[in-house]
Every structure is written in C-alpha cells, then in structure tokens.
C-alpha cells in the first residue's frame, strides 16, 4: 500500500475524511499522540486497525468525537459526573468509560459492555472528525508495543505501507496518551494516567480510586478495561530498567554497570555525572517536558543501538504519574531500588525505638513494621478475616476491630500459635514494606531502616544490605515491657518467653548494640554506629 503524507490544510483534511468514509485508515494528530483512525461505527474498518498495528483484538479502543452532542448515541446514559468532567476538561486529554450503546461494534469495545469516549483538543483532529461525519476509533499510530508516535515522521517509521495516509499536524503538545477514567465504577476509577491528573479529576468529582494496574502489572487473567493496561507497551528494542533513588545513587548505579551496549535514559541534569551514552527526556522537576519527550527519547535509544538502558525514575505524582506509568510498561516492570536498606531487630523491650528515633533525626527513612502490622489487620482486611478463622471471633471487639490484647494472649500462648499468627500477617507486612521502600526512593532518601522484631522470621533480612540487632539484659527488658504496655509481670514474661534468645539475633555479619546502661548511652552508640554505615556495603 502506498501511504500518502497529507498536509493539514483543507485539501488534506478533505482527503483524510474521504478515506475514512471509504473504510480506510488514516493517522491523525491529537494533542496527546498521533492516532490511527477508522470509522468507529464500521466494524470491518476498525478490525483493520488491529491488523495494521499487530494489536491484540481484546484490547479496547477509544472513540473520538468532535462535538459533545455526538457522545450521547454511543452510550446508554451519561451520568452527572461525566457531564461535570466534560464541562471542565473537554475538549482535552480525558477519556471517560461509560456503558456502550448497541451501535458501538465489539471490535471497538474489545468484547466489553463499555465504551471509552474522548473529545480531542487538537484542531486538525476535530476538523477531520467533523468532515468525516462519524466518530473515529483511534489508538496510537504505532506498531503494537512500540513507543507511541508524537510526530508524523515517527508514524511513518511504523506505518509506511500499512495504512492509506498520514495527516501531518506537527508535534503533539501533551506527548502521552489521554487520562482514562472509568465512570461505570463507584467511586470513579483511574485506569490510565495522563495530562488530566488525579488531583484535577478530584476537584470535579471528589475522591477517585487509582487502579493497581496504573503502577503495576495487570493481574493474570484480569480483563483490560482500558488501552495500555494489559500488555507490554511503549517499549524500544532495548531492555529497560527503571532505577529509583537519588540523582547521585542513580549515577553511581549506572556507572557501575557501564558495559558495552549500555545507555542511560535520564534527566537533563544527569548527563554530566554519567560515564555511558545518554538520551535525555526533560528536566528532573519538569513532568510536562518529560511527558512531551519520553516517547521520542525511547525511539532514539533504538537509533543509537542500545541493548540495555537504565532509566532515571520520574516522580509518580501529577503528570509525572503518567510518565511513570508509560516508563514502567516500557521496562516490563523491571525496577531497581537503590535505597540502602538497614534491618533493625532484637527482642521486645531492648530499646529499638530509641535507636530509630536517633537514626530518623540523622536522615534515615524509618519503616516501622509494628505500625504496618496494625494496618494489615484493620476491619475488613483479608488478614483480620484469617485471624478470626484461626483464633476465633473472641479476638474482635464489639465494633469489629481487633482486640490486640486478646490476640496476643492467644497467639503468644505457644510457639505453634505464634507461628500461625506470623504465617497470616508476615506476607502482608512484607508487601507494605516494599511499598514504603519505593516511597523512600521516590522521596530522595538514600537509606531506609526496616524496624522489624521478627526480621529473620518474616524474611525481611533478604531485603537488607546490613542488619543491626539491639539487645538488653532480661530484667531491664521486663521492666520496660511492663511499663510500656501496662501489663502484669506474668504476661510480660510469657511474651518474652515466646521470643528468640539474644544469640539468635547476634549472628555472623550483624552489628550489635547492647543496651546495658542508660538511654543516653544507647543514643550515643547508635549515632556512632550510624556514622560508619557506609562501611556496611563498601565491599559490594
């Protein structure tokens, strides 16, 4: 097929409209990325989009309109929230998912009962839709899985000979695909971030949910309700790894892996510190630049012949969330966290809180797993349900909350009961810990401390670059536990008996802080130990 390049004048727009009316495919510009358009009401024309893109047919498409009155025939009803959002952000980079009308062919919906609709802001896109006289289904105009095109030249690279025409409208202003919000869900659910941020949406409709697939892989067997959720997307030929951490930690990591074929995908400020070839995608504090430049930067990596790419991680907030979402899929969810992790453990009452308070003041990010343990057993949580099944409903208060004292009485009554408690709660706590490590990296911390009395039992030690144990004489621990928790001596002794002896914590390679004097002395020892922490991983 001879793919024609059309100009965005009257003749070009008329020809694009004629081709679309005849069931052909035309790449058109939008403010987000270039779309590969077909008549959305012509199932055969829409099917040819999947063939041209090599796109899986169960991946739904977005229908584009050029007048608000044109979305009513495409859906069964328009809820009040949709009307408010349209008034605030249409035309613009916002897609809304609503119940589909019968006129929308299954080729558009991916077999779902919903349809995604948006009103693009680009004047050329609007002119083509109006001139064609029909809504247009238009996913990004690239081969499936490759970076989306933000100019006509990039469309030509993927679509030459596959489609009838490309309408050249210049560079796209936003640079990443539209925000997708599912209004068939209560509260509305963000399925794909874009130029309309979660904060902007909540200004109009109140609280929304963010689908877990925005920052992670879609669960096995789950149905993709929006484009960009199910499959690896936006990827160059190179294998990309996202590196989370401070700018210096990012440079240090990349330079330590400066093998042949390695390149960096980084921010403008990073290049001077790197010893490998680099492609930049905007300033570190400029998410709009990052969005505009990301896809073209990914294609440049292929032009340079990169085999492995280490990408600097954007801040996943505002428009940066959209950039992170696209980069995460381009990397097939390969993420490297450069935060150094120190495990802090020891028996109850030994003085770990004093140590964490000291290290927090010295700039460490503290992850208190006892606090996380309380979060995972909140009312309605899967953990609490399992605990009730194992330890009976007697561990619940009349209001349905966990009676911690009663659970402790039952769980610490024997090693077997303690093991059952740990088997239920530890996996959930570990998952929350990993999320906090990501927060530490995103917030610019170089070191995080995982405060975990059950560090070894729960498997937290596998996360750590170094481990510190705090121990203390048994009589001192007993007095602290009784005073701290307001429990009688017998209960405190039973709790201590359920824990491991000091030798369990003071194993090879572990730094030990012995709290055998007073609190001020422990602070001084903790400070001195923290100041030598770089030695803990200098041999790596």
C-alpha positions in Angstrom: 0.0 0.0 0.0 1.2 3.5 -0.8 0.9 5.6 2.3 0.4 9.2 1.4 1.5 12.2 3.6 -1.2 14.8 3.8 -0.9 18.4 4.9 -3.2 19.9 7.5 -5.0 22.2 5.0 -8.4 22.0 3.6 -7.4 19.6 0.8 -5.5 17.3 3.2 -8.4 17.2 5.7 -10.9 16.6 2.9 -8.8 13.7 1.6 -8.4 12.2 5.1 -12.2 12.4 5.6 -12.8 10.7 2.2 -10.5 7.9 3.0 -12.1 7.3 6.4 -15.6 7.3 4.9 -14.4 4.6 2.5 -13.3 2.4 5.4 -9.5 3.2 5.1 -7.1 4.0 7.9 -5.6 7.5 8.4 -3.1 8.6 11.1 -4.2 11.9 12.5 -2.6 14.2 15.1 -4.1 14.8 18.5 -2.8 16.8 21.4 -1.7 13.6 23.1 -0.1 11.3 20.4 -0.9 10.5 16.8 -3.9 8.3 16.5 -4.6 5.5 13.9 -8.2 6.4 12.9 -11.0 4.4 11.4 -14.8 4.9 11.3 -15.8 3.8 14.8 -19.2 2.5 13.6 -17.7 0.3 10.9 -16.6 -3.0 12.4 -14.6 -4.1 9.4 -12.7 -0.8 9.3 -11.9 -1.0 13.0 -10.7 -4.6 12.6 -8.1 -3.3 10.1 -6.6 -1.2 12.8 -5.7 -4.3 14.8 -4.1 -5.8 11.6 -2.1 -2.7 10.8 -0.8 -2.4 14.4 -0.4 -6.1 15.1 -2.6 -5.3 18.2 -4.4 -8.0 20.3 -8.1 -7.8 19.5 -9.2 -7.9 23.1 -7.5 -4.6 23.8 -10.3 -1.9 23.7 -10.1 1.3 21.6 -11.1 4.9 22.3 -13.8 6.6 20.3 -13.1 10.2 19.4 -15.8 12.8 18.8 -15.7 16.5 17.8 -18.9 17.7 19.4 -20.3 16.9 22.9 -23.7 16.1 21.4 -22.1 13.2 19.5 -21.4 11.1 22.5 -25.0 10.5 23.5 -25.6 7.9 20.7 -22.5 6.0 21.8 -23.6 5.3 25.4 -26.7 4.2 27.1 -26.7 7.1 29.5 -24.5 10.0 30.7 -24.1 10.3 34.4 -23.9 13.7 36.2 -20.2 13.2 36.9 -19.5 12.7 33.2 -21.3 15.9 32.4 -19.2 17.8 35.0 -15.9 16.4 33.7 -16.8 17.2 30.1 -17.6 20.8 31.1 -14.3 21.0 32.9 -11.9 19.2 30.6 -13.4 18.7 27.1 -12.1 19.2 24.6 -8.9 17.8 26.1 -6.8 14.7 27.1 -9.5 13.0 29.1 -11.2 9.7 28.2 -14.4 8.6 30.0 -15.6 5.0 30.1 -19.4 4.6 30.1 -21.9 1.8 29.2 -21.8 1.2 25.5 -24.8 1.6 23.2 -25.7 -1.1 20.7 -24.4 0.9 17.8 -20.8 0.5 19.0 -19.3 -2.6 17.4 -17.5 -5.2 19.5 -14.3 -4.5 17.6 -14.2 -1.2 19.4 -15.1 -2.4 22.9 -12.9 -5.5 22.9 -16.0 -7.5 23.8 -16.8 -5.4 26.9 -20.1 -3.8 27.7 -18.5 -0.4 28.0 -17.0 2.2 25.6 -14.2 4.7 26.0 -15.0 8.2 24.6 -13.0 11.4 24.3 -13.2 14.8 22.7 -9.6 15.7 21.5 -8.5 19.3 21.7 -6.3 19.3 18.5 -8.0 21.4 15.8 -6.9 19.1 13.0 -8.4 16.1 14.7 -11.6 18.0 15.3 -11.7 19.1 11.6 -11.2 15.5 10.3 -13.9 14.1 12.6 -16.4 16.8 11.6 -15.6 16.4 7.9 -15.8 12.6 8.0 -19.2 12.9 9.8 -18.6 9.9 12.1 -16.8 9.2 15.4 -13.3 7.8 15.0 -11.7 4.9 16.8 -8.1 5.9 17.1 -5.5 4.1 19.2 -1.9 5.3 19.0 -0.5 5.1 15.4 2.4 2.8 16.2 3.1 -0.9 15.9 1.7 -2.6 19.0 4.1 -2.5 21.9 6.5 0.2 20.4 6.7 3.8 21.7 3.7 5.9 20.7 4.5 8.5 17.9 4.3 12.2 18.7 5.1 13.5 15.2 4.4 12.3 11.6 7.9 11.1 11.0 7.6 8.6 13.8 4.3 7.4 12.4 5.9 6.8 9.1 8.6 4.6 10.7 5.9 2.2 11.9 3.0 2.6 9.4 4.6 3.2 6.0 2.9 0.8 3.6 0.3 -0.3 6.2 -2.2 2.5 6.1 -3.7 4.8 3.5 -2.4 8.2 4.7 -0.8 10.2 7.5 -2.0 13.7 8.2 0.9 15.8 9.4 -0.2 18.1 12.2 3.2 18.8 13.7 4.4 17.8 17.2 1.9 16.7 19.9 1.7 19.1 22.8 1.0 16.6 25.7 3.1 13.7 24.5 1.4 10.8 26.4 -2.0 9.3 25.8 -5.1 10.6 27.5 -6.2 10.0 31.0 -8.8 7.2 31.2 -11.4 7.3 33.9 -14.0 4.5 34.4 -17.3 6.1 35.4 -19.0 2.7 35.5 -17.3 2.2 38.8 -18.2 3.8 42.2 -16.1 5.8 43.0 -14.7 6.6 39.6 -11.6 4.6 38.9 -8.5 5.9 37.1 -7.3 3.2 34.7 -4.6 5.2 32.9 -3.0 8.5 34.0 -2.4 11.3 31.5 -2.4 15.1 31.2 -5.6 15.4 33.4 -4.1 14.4 36.7 -5.9 12.6 39.6 -5.9 15.9 41.6 -7.7 17.7 38.7 -10.3 14.9 38.5 -11.0 15.0 42.2 -11.5 18.8 42.0 -14.6 18.0 39.9 -16.0 14.7 41.1 -14.5 14.2 44.5 -12.5 11.1 45.6 -11.4 8.6 42.9 -9.7 5.3 43.0 -6.4 4.5 41.2 -6.4 1.1 39.7 -3.5 -1.0 41.0 -2.5 -1.6 37.3 -1.5 2.0 37.0 1.7 1.3 38.9 1.9 -2.5 38.5 1.1 -5.3 36.1 -2.5 -6.3 35.4 -3.3 -9.5 37.4 -3.1 -12.8 35.5 -6.5 -13.4 33.8 -7.8 -9.9 34.5 -9.8 -8.1 31.8 -8.2 -4.9 30.4 -10.9 -2.2 30.7 -8.7 0.4 29.0 -5.9 0.6 26.4 -2.5 0.4 27.9 -3.3 -1.9 30.8 -2.8 -5.5 29.7 0.2 -5.8 27.5 3.8 -4.5 27.5 3.7 -1.1 25.9 5.8 1.8 24.7 9.0 -0.2 24.6 12.1 0.2 22.4 14.1 -2.9 21.4 16.5 -2.3 24.3 15.8 -3.9 27.7 14.9 -1.1 30.0 15.4 -1.0 33.8 14.0 1.9 35.9 16.5 2.9 38.6 14.9 4.5 41.7 16.9 6.7 44.0 18.7 9.9 44.5 20.5 11.5 41.5 23.9 10.5 42.9 22.7 7.0 43.6 21.3 6.7 40.0 24.6 7.9 38.5 26.6 5.6 40.8 24.5 2.6 39.8 24.6 3.4 36.0 28.4 4.0 36.1 28.9 0.7 37.9 27.2 -1.1 35.0 28.9 0.7 32.1 29.1 -2.3 29.9 29.1 -2.3 26.0 25.6 -1.5 24.7 24.5 0.2 28.0 22.9 3.6 27.7 21.1 5.9 30.1 17.6 7.4 29.7 18.0 10.3 32.1 17.1 13.9 33.0 18.9 16.8 31.6 20.8 17.4 34.8 22.2 13.8 35.0 24.3 13.7 31.9 27.5 15.3 33.4 27.7 12.6 36.1 27.3 9.6 33.8 30.1 7.6 32.0 27.7 6.0 29.5 26.0 7.5 26.4 22.7 9.1 27.4 19.4 10.2 25.9 17.5 12.8 28.0 13.8 13.2 28.4 13.4 16.6 30.1 14.3 18.2 33.4 14.1 16.3 36.7 11.5 18.7 38.1 9.6 19.2 34.7 7.0 16.5 34.3 5.4 18.3 31.3 8.7 18.2 29.5 9.1 14.5 30.4 5.7 13.7 29.0 6.4 15.5 25.8 9.8 14.0 25.2 9.5 10.4 26.6 8.3 8.5 23.6 10.7 10.2 21.2 13.5 9.5 23.6 12.6 5.8 23.7 12.8 5.7 19.9 16.2 7.4 20.0 17.6 4.6 22.1 16.9 2.2 19.2 18.6 4.6 16.8 21.7 4.5 19.0 21.6 0.7 19.1 21.2 0.5 22.9 21.0 -3.1 24.3 20.4 -2.2 27.9 19.0 1.0 29.3 19.0 2.3 32.8 16.2 4.9 33.1 16.0 7.7 35.8 12.7 7.4 37.6 10.2 10.3 37.4 8.2 11.4 40.4 4.9 9.5 40.2 2.7 12.5 41.1 0.7 14.8 38.9 1.6 14.4 35.2 4.6 12.5 36.5 2.3 9.6 37.3 1.5 9.3 33.6 5.2 9.4 32.7 6.0 6.7 35.3 3.1 4.6 34.1 4.4 4.6 30.5 8.0 4.1 31.5 7.1 1.2 33.8 5.4 -0.6 30.9 8.3 0.1 28.6 10.5 -1.5 31.2 8.2 -4.5 31.5 8.0 -3.7 35.3 11.8 -4.1 35.8 12.5 -1.6 38.7 15.8 -1.3 40.6 15.6 0.4 44.0 19.0 2.0 45.0 17.9 2.8 48.6 20.3 1.1 51.0 18.2 -1.0 53.5 19.3 -1.5 57.1 17.4 -4.1 59.1 16.9 -3.3 62.8 15.9 -6.2 65.0 16.1 -7.6 68.5 13.8 -8.8 71.3 10.9 -6.7 72.6 11.9 -4.1 75.2 15.5 -3.9 74.1 15.4 -0.3 73.0 14.9 -0.3 69.2 12.6 2.8 69.4 15.5 4.8 70.9 17.7 3.7 68.0 15.1 4.5 65.3 14.4 7.9 66.8 18.2 8.6 66.7 18.6 7.5 63.1 15.5 9.3 62.0 17.0 12.6 63.3 20.1 11.7 61.2 18.2 11.5 58.0 17.0 7.9 57.7 13.6 6.8 56.4 12.1 4.6 59.1 9.7 1.8 58.3 8.0 0.6 61.5 6.8 -2.9 60.8 4.8 -2.9 64.0 2.8 0.0 62.6 2.4 -1.8 59.3 1.2 -4.9 61.3 -1.7 -2.7 62.7 -2.6 -1.6 59.2 -2.9 -5.1 57.7 -5.5 -6.1 60.4 -7.8 -3.2 60.0 -11.6 -4.1 59.9 -12.5 -5.8 56.6 -8.9 -6.7 55.8 -8.1 -10.3 54.5 -5.6 -10.7 57.4 -8.2 -10.0 60.0 -10.6 -12.4 58.4 -7.9 -15.2 58.5 -7.0 -14.4 62.1 -10.7 -14.7 63.2 -10.9 -18.1 61.4 -7.8 -19.3 63.2 -8.2 -17.7 66.7 -12.0 -17.3 66.8 -14.2 -14.3 66.9 -13.2 -13.6 70.5 -10.3 -11.6 69.2 -12.8 -8.9 67.9 -14.2 -6.0 69.9 -18.0 -5.4 69.7 -17.3 -2.8 67.0 -15.5 -5.4 64.8 -11.9 -4.2 65.5 -9.1 -6.3 66.5 -8.7 -6.8 70.3 -4.9 -6.8 70.3 -4.6 -7.9 73.9 -6.8 -10.9 73.4 -5.0 -11.9 70.1 -1.6 -11.5 71.9 -2.9 -13.7 74.8 -3.9 -16.4 72.4 -1.1 -16.1 69.8 1.8 -16.0 72.3 0.4 -18.9 74.4 2.5 -21.4 72.5 5.2 -21.5 69.7 2.6 -23.1 67.4 0.1 -20.3 67.9 2.8 -17.7 67.3 3.8 -19.4 64.1 0.1 -19.3 62.9 -0.1 -15.6 63.6 3.1 -15.0 61.7 2.1 -17.0 58.7 -1.0 -14.9 58.3 0.4 -11.5 58.9 4.0 -11.5 57.6 3.4 -11.7 53.8 1.1 -8.7 54.0 3.5 -6.7 56.1 6.3 -7.5 53.7 4.3 -6.2 50.8 3.6 -2.9 52.6 7.3 -2.7 53.5 8.2 -2.9 49.8 5.8 -0.1 49.1 7.4 2.1 51.7 10.9 1.4 50.2 9.5 2.8 46.9 8.3 5.8 48.8 11.7 6.3 50.3 13.3 6.2 46.9 10.7 8.5 45.4 11.3 10.9 48.2 15.0 11.1 47.7 16.2 9.0 50.8 19.5 7.2 50.4 19.0 4.8 53.4 15.9 3.2 54.8 15.7 1.3 58.1 13.3 -1.6 58.4 12.5 -1.9 62.1 11.3 -5.5 62.5 11.4 -7.5 65.7 10.7 -10.6 63.5 13.2 -9.6 60.8 14.5 -13.1 60.2 11.3 -15.0 60.8 9.4 -12.8 58.4 12.1 -12.9 55.7 12.8 -9.2 55.9 16.5 -10.0 56.2 16.5 -10.9 52.4 15.8 -7.2 51.7 18.6 -5.8 53.8 22.1 -4.6 52.9 23.1 -4.8 56.6 21.4 -5.8 59.9 21.7 -4.2 63.3 20.5 -6.0 66.5 19.6 -4.3 69.7 19.8 -6.5 72.8 19.5 -5.8 76.6 19.5 -7.7 79.9 16.3 -9.6 80.6 15.4 -7.7 83.8 15.7 -4.4 82.1 13.5 -5.6 79.2 10.9 -7.0 81.6 10.6 -3.6 83.4 10.3 -1.7 80.1 7.6 -4.0 78.7 5.5 -3.8 81.8 5.7 0.0 81.9 5.3 0.5 78.1 2.3 -1.9 77.6 0.7 -1.7 81.1 0.7 -5.4 81.5 1.4 -7.6 84.6 4.7 -9.3 85.1 3.3 -12.8 84.2 2.0 -11.6 80.8 5.3 -9.8 80.1 7.4 -12.9 80.9 5.1 -15.0 78.7 5.6 -12.6 75.8 9.4 -12.6 76.4 9.4 -16.4 76.5 7.8 -16.6 73.1 10.8 -14.7 71.5 14.2 -15.9 70.5 17.3 -15.7 72.7 19.9 -13.0 72.2 22.2 -15.4 70.3 19.5 -15.7 67.6 19.9 -12.0 66.7 23.6 -11.7 67.2 24.6 -13.9 64.3 27.5 -13.5 61.9 27.6 -10.2 60.0 25.2 -8.5 62.3 26.2 -5.3 64.1 25.1 -5.4 67.8 24.1 -2.6 70.1 23.9 -3.7 73.7 21.6 -1.5 75.7 23.1 -2.3 79.1 23.4 1.2 80.6 21.1 4.1 80.0 19.1 5.6 77.2 21.5 8.4 76.5 24.4 5.9 76.2 22.4 3.9 73.7 21.8 7.1 71.6 25.5 7.8 71.6 26.3 4.2 70.5 23.6 4.3 67.8 25.0 7.6 66.5 28.5 6.3 66.3 27.3 3.1 64.5 25.2 5.1 62.0 28.2 7.3 61.1 30.1 4.3 60.0 27.3 2.8 57.9 29.0 3.2 54.5 31.4 0.5 55.6 28.5 -1.9 55.8 28.2 -2.1 52.0 31.6 -0.7 50.8 32.7 -4.2 49.8 29.8 -4.7 47.3 
